[in-house]
Amino acid sequence: MIPGDKTVSLSKQYDDASTYRKTILDNGIRIVTERVPYLRSVSLGIWVRSGSRFEIPELNGICHFIEHMLFKGTERRSALAIAQEIDSVGGVINAFTSKELTSFYCKVLSENLDLAADLLTDIFLNPSFPEEEIEREKQVICQEIHQMEDTPEDLIHEILGVRFWSDDPLGRPILGTIPSVSKMDRETMVQFKKDNYTTGESVICAAGDLDHDRVVELFAEKMKGLKNGSAPVPGPVPKSRGSSLVVAKDLEQVHICVGADGPSAVDDARHAGYILNTILGNGMSSRLFQEVREKRGLAYSVYSFLSSFSNTGMFGIYAGCDPNRVDELLATVGKETLGLAAGLTDKDIQTAKKQIKGNIILAMESTETRMNRLAKGEFFFNRYITLDEMIAALEAVTADQLHELAENTISSQGLTMVALGPVDESIDLLRPFTG
């Protein structure tokens, strides 16, 4: 424990003030809750192991499309009725699709828990998939794709993913493509949902002012009809091959993205990855922010990131700058990145640990964050991860482990680099990163 650091004892207070419980229904569906009695809200979600990583190429984007369609009406409710019912109590209902997970969730006052559970189970189990809504939603999703393509920072991350993961399904866009989305039909979506939204892939999570037994009661009977099935298994662990790509586009800025192999969501090295990411480019005091933005004025937006999945991960960097200063940006980012391992100090490490722990504790003020933690704990570890356990794991990371991870992952070997914008296609993006 860092002298004078109170976050460890504070995390224990959070753990002591909440109650975690787990029930496994007869059909295998897991219901996990965290009671936080001093709050007055509840975040409640149905999660399913379904995402673009488990799609075949011809159906790329179907998980995201189905996510949209579940809000387009059920046997009991129209799309408008769904919206009006949640709005009438000041609540929020939403969903998201990722590479490996899809979530449908509500946030309501605790007194409206029954309504939220009824809404979620209805859209999850009884979507009507109206033909006319499918055709209309194709246009909406195509516009969503166009919007992403018109947003350079989003587009370059998409291009990096495709390039980095190469032929692996992780490289496929979550939204799909306009050709794949345009070809989808009702029969295909209904069958895909039936085959993939099964008991072995579904977890119900709730956090806030709730009673666990009541949550189980609200879901147990209704979820009986869900098809039995086991969770999909990711394929072999993909590894990046290292490459560079320049995409010429008429923009005001040149956008740069760098990707390197990183720890998975279950890798013991993930905690070291969080610390390295914080030191390099996550926050105003990070090396990239200070050197690139504050000292040189090279970019407005510059940061590093860690994207972790069930059996692999990516450590990445993003920055955007004036076309005339691309060489200086690349040289600066390359120097800071390659020098990370050699330049680590005890002060850097301790400061990063405190920053991460502070972020974790602050996030616990949100029932939605707590719900997300419950879900990821179940999908990745099949158990609850306490705050004390998370913070103890961060504290246990040593300088030697950080040096080893930095040298093994954030190096000139195996880097994937992408540049997007008004840039000469002959530019050698990798040269500043070769040491």
N, C-alpha and C positions, 0 to 999 in steps of 0.2 A: 504493500500500500504506500502511496506517495505521502510523505510527511505533510500534514495539514490538509490533506484531501479528504473531504467529507462525502464524496459520491458513493463510496462503498457502503457506508452505514446508511446513507439515504436510500440506496437500492434495496437494502434489507427492509427498510421501513415500507417501501412500495410492495415488496413481496409479502410482508406480514399483513399489510392492509387489504390485500386481495385474496380471493380463494379460487384456486383452479380445480376443476372437476372434469372428468371424462367418462362418457358412457358409450359403449359400443352396442348398437342395436342388433337384433337377431340376424338381420341381413348383412351386417358388416359395416354399415354406415357409422362413422364416428361423430359424436357430438361433444365438442369441447367448449367450456365456458370459463370465463374469469370474472368473478363477481367483484365489483369495485363499489362498495356501498356509499362512498362519499360523493359519487357522481349522480347525475339525474338523467343520464342518457344511456342508450344501448346501441351498439353497432352489432349488426347481425348479418351473417353472410352464408351462402352456400357456395362452396368451392369445389371445383372439379379438375382433375388432372387432364386437361385438354388444352392444347395450344398448337401453334404453327409447327412446332417440332415434331408433332405426331401426324401431320398431314402428308398425303401423297402429293406429288407435284401438280397433278391435274385439279386437285381440290384445295390448292393453296389459298388461304383466306377464309375457309369455310367455318373455322371455329369463331373467328371474329364476326362473320356474317350471322351465324346462329345467335351469338351474344346480342346483336342488334334485334333479331327477330323475336326474341323472348319478351320484348317490351311492346310488341305489335298486337297484342290481344290474346285472350285465352277463351275457353268455353264459357267462362263466367263474366269476363271483363273485356271491354274494348281497350284500345291503347289510350284513349282519352280518359276512361274510367280509372285506369292504373295511375295516370298522372294526377288526376283530381283527388284520388283517395289518399295518396301520400302527401300531396300539397295541403290537404285539409287539416292535417295534424302538424304541419310545419316540418315534416320529415324530408329525408333525401333518399332516393332510390337510384342506384347506378350499377355499373358493371365494367369490367375490363378484361381484356384477353392479353396474355403474354406468350412467351415462347413455350411455356410448359404448364401454365395454369390459367383457368378462367374463374372469375368470381362475380357473383351477383349479390349485392348487399344493400342494406338499409341502415340509416341512422335516424333514430326517433327518440322522443322522450320515453323513459322507462314505462310510463303508463300506457304507451301505445305498442308494447311488445307484441301483443296478440295480433294486432292488425299487420304489423311488419312481417310476422311469421306467415300469416295467411297469404299476403301478397307474394312473398318470395316462393313459397311452395306452389302457388298457383302458376306463376310464370315459369317456374322451373319444370314442373311436371305436366302442365296442360297447355303449352303454347299452341295456337291454332295455325300458325304459318299461312296466313291468307295470301293467295296468289297475287292479288293486286298490290299488297304491301311488299311482297318479295320484289316485284318489278320496280316499285318505287324506291325501295331501299338499295337496289343495285345502283341507282343513280346517286343516292346519298353517299354510298361507300366509294363510288368512283370520284365524287367530289372530294371526299376525305383523302383519297390517294393524290388527287391533283393538288390539294392544299399542302400535303406533305412535300410534294415535288416543288412547290413554290416557296417552301421554307428551307433555305439552304442548310441551316444547322440540323434540321431533322433529316433532310435528304442525305447529307454526307454520312450521318450515322447509319442510315439504311444501306448505303453503298459500302461502307466499311464492313458491316455485318455480312453482306453477300460475299465480299472479297475475302474476308478473314476466315469464314467457315467454309468457303469454297463449295463443294458439292454436298456438304452435310445439311440436313434439314434445318439446323439452327440458323443457316444463312437465309432461309426463306422469309420474306416480309410477312409480318403478322396480318397486315391488311389484305394480303394477296396482291394480285395484279389485275389490271382492268380486264384483260382477256379471261383470266380464271374466274373472276367475280361475275362477269357478264354471262358466263355459261351455266352458272348454278341454277338448279331448279328445286321446286318444293320437295319432290320425292327424294332427291339426294340428301337434302338437309334433314328431313325427317328421319331417314335411315341412319345418317351419320350420328345424329343426336341419340337415337335409340341404342346404337352400338357403342357409343363412347361415354354417354352420361349414365354410368352404372354405379352399383354400390361400392365396388372396390376402388373407385376413383373419386368418391364424393365425401366431403367433410363439411360439417356444419359448425360454424364458430360464432361465438357471441361474447361480447365484453361490455361491462358497465354495471348499472344497477339492475340486477336480475336475480332470479332464482333458478338454479340449474335444473331442478326437477320439473319446473314449469316449462322450460325450454324443451326438455326431452318430451314432455307431454304434448307440446304443440307440434312437434315434428314426427314423432314415432309412428303414429297411425298413418299419417299422410304419405310418408316415405316408404311404406311397405311395398307399394307397387313398382318401385324402381327396379329395373332389370339387374339381376345379379351379373357380376363381371369383375375381372381383375384389372388392376391399373396397367397402362401401357409401360413398356420398358424402353428407355432410351437406347439407341444403337451404340456402337463402339465410340470410345472417347475421341472426339475430333481434335485435331491439332492443326494450327495454322502453318502454312508453308512459307510464309514470308514473301512479300511482293509489294510493288508500288503501282499506283494507278492515278493518272491525271485525267480529270473529266472537265473539258473546256465548256464554260457556260457564261453567258453574258450577265455578270453580277457586279456589284460595287466592290465586293470583297473577295479575297481568296480564303476559302475555308479548308482547314487541315485537320485530319483525323489520323491517329496512330493507334494500332492495336497490337497487343502482345498476349501470349498465353498467361492466364491468371488462375488462382485457386478456385475450386468449385464451392458450392454452398455448404458442403459437408467436409471439405478439406481442413485438416488441422491448421494449415497455413493461412486460412482465411483471415484470422485475427491479425496476423502480421500484414496481410494484404490491406486491411482497413487502415492500419497505421501508416504504411507506405503511401497509400492513396491520400491520406490526410496531409502528410508532410509535403508531398509533391504538388498536389493541385486541388485540394478540397478545402477552400476557405480563403479568407482575405490575407491571412498570414502565410499561406503556402508559398513554396519556392517559385512556382510558375506564376502565380498572381503577382507576387512582389517583383520578380525580375522582368516578366513580360509586360505587365500592365503599369505597375507603379513606377518602376525605374526607367523603362524605355518607352512607354506609351505605345507599344506595338499593337495592342488588342484591347477591345472593350471586354470581350468574353474569352476567358481561357480557364481551363480546368482539366482535372484528370477524373477518371471514374473506374469503378470495378463492377462488372456485370457477371454475376455468378449463377450457374445453373446446377442441376442435380449431379453432374459428373464432370463438369469443365467450367471454364470461366475466361473472361477477357479483361485485361488491364488496358485502359485506353486514355488518350489525351485528345482534347479538342481546342482549337483556337481559330480565330478569323482575323485577317488583317488587310491593310491596303496592298494592292498588287505590287507596288514599288518596294515593299518591305518584306516580301516573302522570304528572301534569302536570310535576312537578319532574324526573322521569326524562327525559321527552321534551325539556324545555328544556335539561337538562345535556348529553344526547347530541347534540342539535342544535347547541349552542354548540361543543362539542369537535369535531364533525365538520366544520361549516362553517368553523371557525377553523383547521383543519389546515394548509391551504396557507399562510396568512399567518403562522402560528406556527412554521413549521419552522426549526430552528436547525442549524448545522453539528454541534453536539454530538449532537442527536437523530439525525441522519443517520448519523454515524460509529458511534454506539452501536448503532443498528439493524443496520447492516451487520455489526458484530462478533457480534451476537446470532444473526443468520441463519447466518453462517458457522460459528459454534459448533454450532448445531443440525445443520447439514449434516454436519460432521465427526463429531459424536457418532452420528448415524444410520448412519454407515458401519460401525459395529461390528456391524450386523445384516445377515446374508445376505439376509433377506427385503426389507429396504430396497434393497439393491443390486440384487436381482432386479427390483423394481418400477422402479428407475431405468433398467435395461436395456430393459424393456418400453416405458416411456413414451418413451424416446429413439428406439426403432424406430418406434412408431406416430406420433409427432408430428414427428420429424426424419429418420427413416430412417438414423440413425447413432448412434454412441456419444458421449455428452456427458461429458467428463472433469470431475473436481472443479476442476482448475485453470481450465478454461473457465468453469464456473459462477461461481466466486469472482471471476474477472477481470471477468465481466459485471456482477456486483454492485458491484465497486469502481468501475467506469466510470460508474455512474449519478451524474448531477450534481444539484445543488440545483435548477437551472432545470428539469430534466426532472421532478423530483418536484413542483415547483410547478405545472407545466403539467398533469400527470396529475391532481393533486388538484383543480385548478380545472375540468378537463374532465369528470371522472367523479364525484367526491364533492362534488356541488353540489346546490342545491335543484331543479335541472331534472331531470326524468325519474326521480325517486325513486319507488320502490314501497314502501309501508308497510303492515304488517299488525299488528293487535292481537288477541290471543286471551285471553279470560277474562271476569271480571266487570267490564266496562267499558261506559260509556254509548255507545251506537251513534252518537250525534250528535257525538262528540269529533272535533276537527279534528287528525288526526295530523300533517299536513304543516305546520301553522302554525309550530311551532318551527324548522322547517328552511327557512323562506323568507327567512332573513337578517334 
